[in-house]
Amino acid sequence: MSGAVWQAYAIRFASDPARRAAQTFLGGANPGPGGGEAPTPFAYHAYLLRGPQGWVAMDTAASPETCAAFGKPTDGTLPAAMARLGVEPGAVRHVVQTHLHWDHAGQPGLFPAATFHMQAREMAYVNGPAMRHAVLRAGYRAEDIAAHTALLHAGRLALHDGVVELLPGLELHHAGGHTDGLQFVRLRTARGWMVLASDTVALRAHLERRVPFPALWHVGDALAAFERVLALADAPELVIPSHDPAVSDGAEGFVAPL
């Protein structure tokens, strides 16, 4: 394969083993046994990406304290994963925040020298009139929004519009749907073009059934995102869901090479 090749690691930092289908699929849809009561366990992941120009972080996870506040048992931590992989936090020059929900955008201070990358629509969304609705702001913490606003004013947050080649072999793509500014990452790996789907695809079953996760800004954008991630990956198995336990089950130290 010609061009820059990246390695990706999923970092599992929390779990939700008691989640049910009714909480996981729009409309509570579950065609199999158990219906809406069928178990659909979640895992919570951030990612570390290694390429020719060094390490890039994708999402900054949540602290054990924040996970506990949301009732999610903690597995590993992002600092422990960085230590395991030999990643010096100050050497990470780019952090991709896919969106600012609590489980994706906590702990930005872990990367003191990085420029952060987000879709401009996400910053407008979290500071705009949509947040008057409790159901839309439920996944956000005001302190995370404030921290990224501070990064913007410090000149350390780049706001993008649509598709961006961040580095050779590493692209950002706006999706929307789950939130107005949700983005995902496409990267060239030894296995082919891979899509780290973030919350465009929470579980593999969402993609297979074409049924979104129920926390939504725009249903149509969420459905279209299924088609986009499949079109941008070289194979369906190279679309990596953000919350599927299978991504990291059995991984040593909760660090799973992808």
Backbone bond lengths (Angstrom), bond angles and torsions (degrees), N, CA, C in turn:
res aa  C-N    CA-C-N  psi(-1)  N-CA   C-N-CA  omega(-1)  CA-C   N-CA-C  phi
1 M - - - 1.462 - - 1.527 108.83 -
2 S 1.323 116.69 128.67 1.453 120.61 179.66 1.522 109.77 -87.44
3 G 1.333 115.40 157.87 1.459 120.32 179.09 1.504 111.88 91.47
4 A 1.337 114.52 174.68 1.462 121.03 -178.36 1.521 110.56 -64.46
5 V 1.332 115.75 136.73 1.460 122.22 179.68 1.520 108.35 -117.85
6 W 1.322 115.56 134.69 1.465 122.83 -176.36 1.519 110.59 -112.37
7 Q 1.328 114.68 153.32 1.460 122.51 168.37 1.526 107.78 -112.08
8 A 1.317 116.15 142.00 1.468 121.00 -178.11 1.516 109.82 -125.38
9 Y 1.323 115.20 140.29 1.465 122.71 178.31 1.526 108.47 -128.25
10 A 1.328 115.47 127.63 1.461 120.71 173.71 1.518 108.90 -89.92
11 I 1.329 116.04 131.08 1.462 122.50 -178.61 1.526 107.69 -110.27
12 R 1.307 116.65 112.24 1.466 121.31 -179.44 1.524 109.44 -89.25
13 F 1.339 115.61 119.73 1.464 118.40 -176.16 1.522 113.84 -117.27
14 A 1.329 118.94 -11.07 1.464 120.56 178.08 1.521 109.53 -161.58
15 S 1.334 115.49 168.76 1.461 122.29 -178.70 1.520 109.89 -140.85
16 D 1.320 114.51 161.84 1.470 121.95 172.78 1.525 106.92 -138.75
17 P 1.339 117.42 78.33 1.464 120.20 -173.89 1.516 114.41 -70.38
18 A 1.334 117.95 -17.56 1.464 120.55 -174.90 1.527 113.64 -95.52
19 R 1.320 118.17 2.78 1.468 120.18 -177.44 1.525 110.70 -63.63
20 R 1.339 115.71 144.05 1.463 122.22 -179.21 1.523 110.56 -113.41
21 A 1.317 116.69 163.75 1.467 121.69 -178.72 1.520 111.87 -59.81
22 A 1.325 117.67 -37.21 1.460 120.40 -178.97 1.520 112.31 -61.87
23 Q 1.337 117.24 -23.74 1.460 122.44 178.40 1.529 112.00 -90.72
24 T 1.308 117.57 -6.81 1.455 121.88 -163.68 1.522 113.93 -117.18
25 F 1.337 117.27 -27.86 1.460 121.15 -177.89 1.525 110.00 -119.51
26 L 1.309 116.65 136.92 1.452 121.78 178.17 1.519 109.74 -54.06
27 G 1.319 116.96 126.22 1.451 121.64 -177.01 1.515 113.85 80.37
28 G 1.344 117.37 5.13 1.455 119.91 -177.83 1.513 113.12 68.82
29 A 1.343 116.18 20.94 1.465 120.52 -172.55 1.515 111.35 -66.70
30 N 1.317 116.25 126.81 1.461 121.84 171.97 1.523 107.27 -154.90
31 P 1.337 117.47 105.19 1.473 119.40 -174.10 1.521 114.07 -76.01
32 G 1.332 117.74 -12.83 1.456 119.92 -175.29 1.515 113.09 -88.74
33 P 1.343 116.57 -171.76 1.466 120.92 179.47 1.520 111.55 -59.83
34 G 1.315 115.28 141.32 1.454 120.77 177.53 1.507 114.59 94.67
35 G 1.342 117.59 -17.58 1.459 120.08 178.10 1.512 111.68 54.17
36 G 1.319 115.75 -135.54 1.462 121.06 -178.13 1.508 114.23 -66.37
37 E 1.336 118.09 -17.04 1.460 120.92 178.94 1.520 112.95 -89.95
38 A 1.321 117.85 -1.92 1.461 120.31 -178.67 1.530 110.21 -63.03
39 P 1.320 118.99 137.46 1.467 120.76 179.37 1.523 111.49 -67.76
40 T 1.319 115.73 135.85 1.468 122.25 174.88 1.530 107.77 -135.93
41 P 1.314 117.64 75.16 1.468 120.13 -177.05 1.518 112.48 -58.22
42 F 1.330 115.23 146.82 1.456 123.73 178.23 1.522 109.48 -112.59
43 A 1.321 115.77 151.00 1.460 123.08 165.22 1.522 107.46 -125.97
44 Y 1.304 116.52 152.92 1.466 122.34 -177.16 1.522 108.63 -115.17
45 H 1.337 116.14 123.81 1.452 121.56 -173.49 1.526 112.37 -125.30
46 A 1.321 115.29 144.58 1.462 123.50 158.87 1.533 105.72 -116.34
47 Y 1.327 117.23 176.18 1.465 120.13 -174.33 1.521 110.31 -138.41
48 L 1.321 114.86 145.63 1.455 122.76 170.03 1.522 107.60 -120.29
49 L 1.318 116.22 130.93 1.456 123.02 -173.16 1.520 108.87 -121.27
50 R 1.322 116.65 129.84 1.465 120.68 -179.75 1.516 110.04 -116.60
51 G 1.335 115.24 124.92 1.450 121.52 179.57 1.510 110.96 -134.58
52 P 1.325 116.82 -173.96 1.466 120.64 -177.10 1.522 113.67 -59.56
53 Q 1.336 117.77 -25.50 1.456 120.84 -178.87 1.529 112.68 -101.93
54 G 1.318 116.87 17.93 1.454 120.39 176.15 1.514 113.33 106.57
55 W 1.330 115.00 -159.10 1.458 122.15 -174.15 1.526 111.57 -93.88
56 V 1.333 115.04 142.81 1.466 123.86 172.21 1.522 107.13 -126.13
57 A 1.313 117.78 136.66 1.462 121.71 173.98 1.525 109.02 -98.49
58 M 1.315 115.73 139.16 1.468 121.47 172.76 1.522 107.65 -115.62
59 D 1.296 115.74 109.93 1.462 125.48 -174.98 1.535 110.47 70.07
60 T 1.303 114.59 153.42 1.465 120.18 -173.68 1.523 112.37 -117.99
61 A 1.340 116.42 15.36 1.462 122.40 170.70 1.533 111.66 60.08
62 A 1.302 115.63 -162.40 1.464 122.36 177.57 1.516 108.13 -135.72
63 S 1.310 115.86 151.31 1.461 120.43 179.52 1.527 109.99 -71.50
64 P 1.335 117.86 160.26 1.466 119.79 174.60 1.525 112.45 -56.25
65 E 1.329 117.32 -34.67 1.464 120.13 179.92 1.521 111.29 -66.37
66 T 1.337 116.84 -41.38 1.461 119.95 178.31 1.519 110.76 -67.97
67 C 1.326 116.87 -41.29 1.471 119.75 177.08 1.527 110.39 -58.87
68 A 1.318 116.74 -42.55 1.465 120.14 178.90 1.516 111.22 -63.76
69 A 1.324 117.19 -38.27 1.464 120.75 179.41 1.519 111.38 -63.83
70 F 1.336 117.36 -30.00 1.459 121.80 177.71 1.528 112.12 -95.12
71 G 1.324 117.73 7.30 1.453 121.67 175.91 1.514 114.60 72.48
72 K 1.348 117.56 29.37 1.470 121.31 -179.40 1.525 109.43 -110.22
73 P 1.327 118.65 118.49 1.468 120.29 178.25 1.521 111.36 -60.53
74 T 1.323 115.88 135.98 1.456 121.44 -178.20 1.523 110.70 -81.77
75 D 1.340 115.24 139.04 1.461 121.76 171.75 1.526 107.66 -105.09
76 G 1.314 118.82 -104.74 1.456 121.34 175.95 1.517 111.00 -87.58
77 T 1.331 116.09 -171.66 1.453 122.03 174.03 1.519 108.40 -134.01
78 L 1.316 115.80 155.00 1.455 119.71 178.21 1.532 111.83 -64.44
79 P 1.350 120.62 -43.13 1.471 118.49 176.38 1.532 113.20 -59.21
80 A 1.347 117.27 -39.69 1.462 119.40 178.98 1.525 111.16 -65.69
81 A 1.334 116.82 -37.39 1.465 120.39 178.35 1.522 110.82 -66.38
82 M 1.332 116.65 -40.32 1.467 118.96 177.78 1.521 110.57 -62.44
83 A 1.314 116.63 -42.11 1.463 119.61 178.57 1.522 110.53 -62.71
84 R 1.308 116.88 -40.83 1.465 121.27 -178.90 1.527 111.09 -63.07
85 L 1.341 116.33 -37.13 1.462 121.22 -177.97 1.526 112.80 -90.33
86 G 1.319 116.97 -1.59 1.454 120.02 -179.81 1.510 113.52 73.87
87 V 1.335 117.06 30.44 1.456 122.11 -179.10 1.525 108.99 -92.09
88 E 1.305 117.01 119.37 1.458 122.12 175.22 1.529 107.92 -84.22
89 P 1.344 118.90 117.32 1.467 120.19 -174.86 1.526 113.73 -53.61
90 G 1.314 117.67 -38.61 1.452 120.38 -179.08 1.509 113.73 -70.05
91 A 1.343 117.74 -14.94 1.463 121.37 179.40 1.526 112.66 -89.02
92 V 1.327 117.55 -9.06 1.468 120.99 178.05 1.525 108.24 -78.85
93 R 1.326 116.14 116.88 1.462 120.84 -173.87 1.524 113.53 -98.37
94 H 1.321 117.45 -14.32 1.466 120.32 -178.93 1.526 110.17 -137.61
95 V 1.317 115.93 134.02 1.468 123.01 174.30 1.521 107.49 -126.75
96 V 1.313 117.07 124.54 1.460 122.95 176.01 1.517 108.27 -96.94
97 Q 1.317 116.91 117.29 1.465 120.71 172.25 1.533 106.90 -98.28
98 T 1.329 115.89 113.90 1.461 118.25 -177.48 1.526 112.05 -69.25
99 H 1.323 116.39 -33.36 1.469 123.68 171.71 1.529 105.81 -169.92
100 L 1.315 117.31 178.52 1.464 119.63 -169.32 1.525 114.01 -106.18
101 H 1.331 119.12 20.67 1.463 119.78 173.29 1.530 109.70 -62.50
102 W 1.328 114.96 154.26 1.462 121.91 -170.91 1.520 113.25 -55.13
103 D 1.347 117.62 -35.80 1.452 120.99 -174.82 1.525 112.70 -84.02
104 H 1.315 117.35 -1.28 1.466 121.45 179.67 1.523 112.84 -116.42
105 A 1.309 118.57 -26.28 1.465 120.21 -165.43 1.522 114.26 -127.69
106 G 1.332 118.22 21.16 1.453 118.89 171.90 1.527 110.45 -78.24
107 Q 1.292 117.09 168.56 1.463 123.79 169.98 1.534 115.83 60.33
108 P 1.314 120.27 36.74 1.468 118.16 178.05 1.520 112.95 -61.38
109 G 1.326 117.06 -21.77 1.455 120.28 178.82 1.522 114.14 -66.68
110 L 1.338 117.92 -9.45 1.462 120.08 176.06 1.522 112.09 -63.87
111 F 1.333 117.89 -18.40 1.462 122.08 -173.58 1.530 109.27 -123.34
112 P 1.329 117.46 81.81 1.461 120.63 -168.72 1.516 115.14 -71.76
113 A 1.340 118.14 -17.74 1.464 120.21 -176.13 1.527 112.99 -113.40
114 A 1.317 117.60 6.25 1.463 120.69 -172.11 1.526 112.18 -88.10
115 T 1.328 114.21 152.43 1.459 121.69 163.09 1.527 107.49 -92.44
116 F 1.322 116.18 132.97 1.461 121.90 -179.71 1.528 109.10 -95.94
117 H 1.339 115.21 148.43 1.463 120.91 -175.91 1.524 109.56 -129.07
118 M 1.316 115.00 128.05 1.462 121.31 -176.56 1.519 107.72 -148.95
119 Q 1.316 116.79 158.43 1.457 120.49 173.05 1.532 109.71 -75.25
120 A 1.332 116.14 136.83 1.468 120.27 178.62 1.519 111.13 -57.74
121 R 1.319 116.94 -31.50 1.467 119.93 -178.85 1.527 112.11 -65.83
122 E 1.329 117.12 -28.00 1.468 118.84 178.22 1.527 110.47 -69.95
123 M 1.328 116.71 -43.30 1.466 119.13 178.75 1.533 110.31 -64.33
124 A 1.323 117.53 -39.65 1.461 120.00 177.39 1.525 111.24 -66.01
125 Y 1.312 116.19 -38.16 1.470 121.33 -178.45 1.523 111.47 -65.11
126 V 1.341 117.11 -47.70 1.465 119.52 -174.75 1.525 112.31 -73.93
127 N 1.319 117.37 -13.77 1.460 121.16 177.63 1.525 112.12 -113.44
128 G 1.330 116.74 14.03 1.450 120.78 -174.66 1.514 113.77 -112.41
129 P 1.326 116.67 -173.49 1.471 121.52 -172.85 1.517 114.34 -64.73
130 A 1.340 118.52 -20.71 1.467 119.62 178.98 1.522 111.72 -60.17
131 M 1.329 116.72 -27.16 1.466 120.00 -175.33 1.530 112.90 -75.12
132 R 1.331 117.73 -2.20 1.466 117.92 172.98 1.522 111.14 -72.47
133 H 1.337 117.02 -14.39 1.466 121.91 -179.04 1.529 108.95 -93.70
134 A 1.306 116.26 120.55 1.463 120.79 -176.59 1.520 112.31 -58.76
135 V 1.311 117.89 -35.85 1.464 120.60 -176.62 1.527 111.04 -67.87
136 L 1.330 118.18 -28.79 1.459 121.24 -179.67 1.530 112.34 -85.25
137 R 1.314 117.23 -29.22 1.465 119.02 -179.68 1.528 112.65 -91.19
138 A 1.331 117.74 -0.74 1.466 120.95 -172.66 1.526 112.59 -60.53
139 G 1.331 118.66 -32.07 1.458 120.48 -177.59 1.506 114.67 -85.74
140 Y 1.322 117.05 -1.91 1.465 120.73 -175.89 1.519 111.47 -104.63
141 R 1.333 115.67 151.76 1.460 122.30 169.31 1.521 107.68 -115.33
142 A 1.320 116.03 132.01 1.461 119.80 -177.62 1.525 111.23 -58.01
143 E 1.326 117.96 -33.88 1.458 120.15 -178.30 1.520 112.18 -68.24
144 D 1.349 117.37 -31.66 1.466 119.32 176.51 1.525 110.59 -70.13
145 I 1.332 116.31 -40.76 1.463 120.00 177.37 1.528 110.14 -62.29
146 A 1.328 116.10 -44.03 1.461 120.36 179.63 1.531 111.31 -63.00
147 A 1.328 117.50 -38.97 1.460 120.46 -179.30 1.526 111.29 -63.70
148 H 1.326 116.84 -38.28 1.460 119.44 -179.95 1.528 111.55 -78.45
149 T 1.310 117.43 -29.23 1.458 119.56 171.90 1.525 109.87 -63.98
150 A 1.327 116.68 -39.67 1.465 120.48 176.94 1.528 110.86 -63.75
151 L 1.330 117.95 -39.15 1.462 120.63 176.07 1.524 111.45 -62.41
152 L 1.328 116.38 -38.74 1.462 120.40 177.43 1.526 110.41 -60.48
153 H 1.321 116.38 -46.17 1.462 120.56 -178.10 1.527 112.39 -72.60
154 A 1.328 116.52 -18.12 1.462 120.84 175.77 1.525 112.40 -89.00
155 G 1.336 116.41 0.63 1.454 120.34 -179.02 1.508 114.24 77.41
156 R 1.337 116.81 20.85 1.467 120.52 -175.75 1.522 112.98 -115.66
157 L 1.322 118.36 10.07 1.460 121.83 176.92 1.518 108.35 -124.07
158 A 1.337 116.03 116.59 1.458 122.12 176.06 1.519 108.65 -95.55
159 L 1.334 115.70 126.13 1.461 121.70 -179.96 1.524 108.89 -103.07
160 H 1.330 115.55 123.34 1.456 121.74 -173.35 1.525 111.33 -108.98
161 D 1.327 114.46 163.74 1.459 121.51 -179.82 1.517 108.74 -129.41
162 G 1.329 116.23 94.28 1.457 120.09 176.27 1.511 112.99 90.31
163 V 1.346 116.53 -136.51 1.463 122.46 -173.60 1.521 109.76 -85.77
164 V 1.338 115.81 133.17 1.461 122.47 -179.17 1.526 108.35 -137.17
165 E 1.335 117.36 131.93 1.459 120.44 166.26 1.522 106.74 -87.22
166 L 1.311 116.22 101.04 1.454 120.49 -176.41 1.526 110.98 -70.37
167 L 1.341 115.94 -45.15 1.459 124.09 176.22 1.527 106.69 -145.58
168 P 1.322 119.03 161.05 1.470 118.62 177.99 1.525 111.67 -53.73
169 G 1.327 115.50 125.39 1.461 121.07 -179.75 1.503 115.33 81.84
170 L 1.346 118.06 7.10 1.465 121.76 -178.06 1.530 108.92 -136.97
171 E 1.321 116.26 114.55 1.465 122.63 -174.15 1.523 111.06 -120.82
172 L 1.323 115.52 149.58 1.456 123.28 171.36 1.523 108.32 -110.58
173 H 1.344 116.11 137.85 1.469 121.58 -178.61 1.521 109.49 -132.19
174 H 1.327 116.75 126.04 1.458 120.09 173.79 1.520 109.37 -71.11
175 A 1.336 116.33 141.25 1.468 121.98 177.66 1.518 112.03 -125.14
176 G 1.342 117.63 -43.80 1.462 119.53 -172.15 1.520 110.34 69.99
177 G 1.321 114.85 -160.00 1.458 120.30 178.55 1.510 112.59 89.70
178 H 1.306 116.31 -83.94 1.471 121.64 -179.72 1.533 110.43 -61.11
179 T 1.318 116.47 -47.63 1.463 123.18 166.38 1.524 106.69 -131.96
180 D 1.329 117.18 165.04 1.464 118.41 -176.35 1.520 111.66 -66.20
181 G 1.342 117.61 -30.33 1.454 120.02 -176.01 1.507 115.12 -108.22
182 L 1.322 118.51 16.55 1.467 120.89 -179.10 1.525 110.99 -58.30
183 Q 1.338 115.81 134.68 1.457 120.79 173.86 1.525 109.50 -128.75
184 F 1.339 115.52 163.46 1.458 121.41 175.78 1.516 108.67 -132.80
185 V 1.321 116.01 170.64 1.459 122.87 -175.20 1.524 109.71 -114.94
186 R 1.334 115.00 135.62 1.466 122.07 170.76 1.524 107.62 -116.61
187 L 1.332 116.80 130.30 1.451 119.77 -178.70 1.519 111.06 -140.37
188 R 1.324 114.74 148.06 1.456 121.32 178.75 1.524 108.27 -85.61
189 T 1.326 116.53 123.08 1.460 122.26 -179.87 1.524 109.48 -123.41
190 A 1.315 116.35 173.87 1.464 120.29 177.04 1.517 111.59 -63.32
191 R 1.322 117.54 -20.67 1.465 122.16 178.75 1.525 112.11 -89.13
192 G 1.310 117.83 -8.11 1.460 121.92 -175.29 1.519 109.82 120.28
193 W 1.323 115.83 -174.85 1.464 120.28 177.83 1.520 109.75 -68.11
194 M 1.322 115.25 123.23 1.458 123.32 -178.63 1.525 108.79 -112.07
195 V 1.321 116.80 146.86 1.462 122.98 174.48 1.519 108.91 -116.44
196 L 1.324 115.96 117.33 1.461 121.26 169.54 1.515 105.76 -88.30
197 A 1.327 115.54 101.76 1.457 121.68 -159.51 1.520 114.32 -77.63
198 S 1.333 117.82 -11.57 1.457 119.80 -171.70 1.536 108.33 48.93
199 D 1.313 118.12 -143.12 1.462 119.16 -173.72 1.523 113.85 -88.80
200 T 1.352 117.54 14.72 1.464 117.71 164.84 1.520 109.79 -66.41
201 V 1.328 116.91 -30.92 1.471 122.86 176.61 1.520 106.77 -135.58
202 A 1.318 117.45 104.17 1.458 120.44 179.31 1.527 111.02 -77.59
203 L 1.323 117.30 -52.66 1.462 123.24 176.92 1.526 109.16 -120.41
204 R 1.312 117.14 153.58 1.462 120.51 175.10 1.520 110.97 -53.57
205 A 1.331 116.73 -34.91 1.469 120.68 -178.97 1.528 112.10 -64.26
206 H 1.328 118.48 -29.06 1.463 119.41 176.40 1.524 110.59 -62.94
207 L 1.314 116.31 -42.42 1.456 121.05 -179.97 1.523 111.10 -69.15
208 E 1.322 116.83 -42.42 1.464 120.54 -177.84 1.519 112.06 -66.99
209 R 1.331 117.21 -38.12 1.465 121.33 -178.04 1.520 113.14 -90.14
210 R 1.340 116.89 -12.69 1.466 122.38 -175.48 1.533 110.60 58.22
211 V 1.327 115.32 41.46 1.466 122.12 176.44 1.517 107.57 -122.60
212 P 1.344 119.57 122.16 1.462 120.52 -176.07 1.526 113.38 -75.82
213 F 1.316 113.72 165.67 1.458 122.20 166.75 1.533 107.82 -64.83
214 P 1.329 119.63 145.11 1.467 120.50 -170.41 1.520 116.03 -75.33
215 A 1.329 119.92 -16.20 1.467 120.46 176.46 1.520 107.71 -80.04
216 L 1.334 116.86 105.63 1.463 121.22 -167.05 1.514 112.43 -140.34
217 W 1.339 114.61 146.65 1.454 122.76 165.94 1.525 110.05 -97.14
218 H 1.352 118.16 -42.12 1.462 121.29 -174.70 1.524 108.96 -145.09
219 V 1.324 116.60 112.34 1.466 121.15 -176.92 1.525 111.16 -62.95
220 G 1.327 117.20 -43.48 1.461 120.09 -178.00 1.514 112.53 -61.63
221 D 1.345 117.10 -41.45 1.460 119.87 178.04 1.526 111.06 -65.71
222 A 1.327 117.07 -36.16 1.466 120.33 179.18 1.525 110.74 -65.14
223 L 1.321 116.97 -41.01 1.462 120.46 178.44 1.523 111.27 -68.01
224 A 1.336 116.85 -41.24 1.461 119.76 178.66 1.521 111.77 -64.53
225 A 1.340 116.75 -30.93 1.462 120.27 180.00 1.527 111.82 -64.29
226 F 1.322 118.29 -31.74 1.465 120.14 175.29 1.527 110.37 -57.69
227 E 1.315 115.77 -45.06 1.466 120.50 -179.64 1.529 110.87 -66.34
228 R 1.320 117.22 -38.89 1.466 120.85 -176.60 1.521 111.39 -67.43
229 V 1.335 117.78 -45.21 1.465 118.36 -177.53 1.527 110.77 -65.89
230 L 1.315 117.37 -36.81 1.464 119.99 177.20 1.526 111.29 -66.05
231 A 1.324 116.71 -38.28 1.470 120.32 179.96 1.520 111.84 -68.57
232 L 1.328 117.63 -29.43 1.460 121.51 -174.62 1.529 113.79 -91.54
233 A 1.330 117.22 -14.24 1.469 121.15 176.65 1.518 109.44 -94.52
234 D 1.332 116.37 149.26 1.457 120.01 -179.69 1.520 113.52 -75.27
235 A 1.323 117.51 -14.75 1.459 122.45 176.50 1.522 107.77 -158.41
236 P 1.339 118.83 151.12 1.462 119.92 -179.50 1.521 113.69 -55.52
237 E 1.340 116.69 -35.02 1.471 118.82 -178.61 1.528 112.04 -71.25
238 L 1.332 117.99 -10.70 1.455 121.59 176.38 1.528 112.61 -91.01
239 V 1.329 117.03 5.94 1.465 121.71 166.21 1.531 106.30 -90.34
240 I 1.332 116.91 115.60 1.462 121.99 -173.65 1.524 109.17 -101.69
241 P 1.342 118.35 112.70 1.466 121.19 -179.97 1.530 110.99 -70.18
242 S 1.312 115.38 149.61 1.465 119.10 -173.84 1.522 113.82 -77.56
243 H 1.330 117.83 -28.55 1.465 119.93 -170.83 1.528 113.46 -123.27
244 D 1.315 117.33 13.82 1.463 119.75 -177.40 1.522 109.79 -82.11
245 P 1.345 118.64 121.46 1.469 119.75 178.85 1.523 113.49 -57.60
246 A 1.342 117.38 -27.72 1.459 120.01 -178.09 1.521 112.32 -61.89
247 V 1.333 117.46 -22.41 1.463 120.89 179.20 1.522 111.21 -62.12
248 S 1.319 117.23 -34.41 1.459 120.16 -173.08 1.517 114.31 -130.52
249 D 1.319 119.76 5.38 1.464 120.93 178.65 1.529 109.56 -56.62
250 G 1.314 115.95 129.39 1.446 121.29 177.29 1.511 115.04 79.93
251 A 1.322 118.05 2.63 1.464 119.93 -177.88 1.523 110.60 -70.36
252 E 1.312 116.39 137.35 1.455 121.71 -179.74 1.525 109.27 -69.78
253 G 1.321 116.45 124.85 1.443 120.16 179.41 1.514 113.73 65.76
254 F 1.342 117.51 19.54 1.463 123.77 -179.35 1.524 112.38 61.32
255 V 1.348 116.82 25.53 1.460 122.73 176.31 1.530 107.18 -117.02
256 A 1.336 117.08 113.48 1.454 121.60 -173.05 1.535 110.63 -112.83
257 P 1.339 118.93 114.19 1.457 119.68 171.92 1.528 109.82 -65.95
258 L 1.329 116.12 138.35 1.466 119.80 -176.69 1.529 111.07 -103.29
